[in-house]
Amino acid sequence: MSAWTVQERARRIAYVPQVHTPPFPFTVHDVVVMGRAAHIGSLGVPGKKDQRIADDAIEMLDIAHLSQKIYTKISGGERQLVLLARAIAQQPQLLCMDEPTASLDFGNQVLVMNRIRTLSAAGITVIMTTHAPSHAFYCADQTAVMGRDGVFFVGQTNDVITEQRLKKLYGVTAKIVGYDNVPESRTCVPLPPQ
């Protein structure tokens, strides 16, 4: 990455923040088209191809109904989906996301997790932060867990997220359960104190 020019980095790396405060009242579609900026250039104008790529990203996240709404007027969860669509429109090789499911209802959390799996299967490297171990089980091949004291564990998700480690790192007694031995169905259920 250090050998890449600024322009190459802008094309290859996309970032989705946890929270975004928009400076201007652009439409949702315009915000997603902004994901094409690194491909267009500083004085360029989005062409038909850029519009199509943005529309495809909007469709991928099922937010076409928001396309002409003002970005500053939609909910925080809807903004999160728009920011992910903008990153997808960028067509990156590396997608970094800070808690991409923050502010999302359960259905949209599942939608985003499914899209992350789709992007990963398409060869895009995805790095995300989450406070939900279940999200790592659902869509991660590799997981890094960091505790408050700087303790850091990295490896296969099933090896890193264990009941013992959750207890040690967070002081929480939890049971890891799954459905029919499907690794993606594993989830962490906190147990009440005894």
Secondary structure, DSSP 4 states (H G I P E B T S, - for coil): -TTS-HHHHHHHEEEE-S----SS--BHHHHHHGGGHHHH-TT----HHHHHHHHHHHHHTT-GGGTTSBGGGS-HHHHHHHHHHHHHHT--SEEEEESTTTT--HHHHHHHHHHHHHHHHTT-EEEEE-S-HHHHHHH-SEEEEE-TTS-EEEEEHHHHS-HHHHHHHH---EEEEEETTEEEEEEEEEPPP-
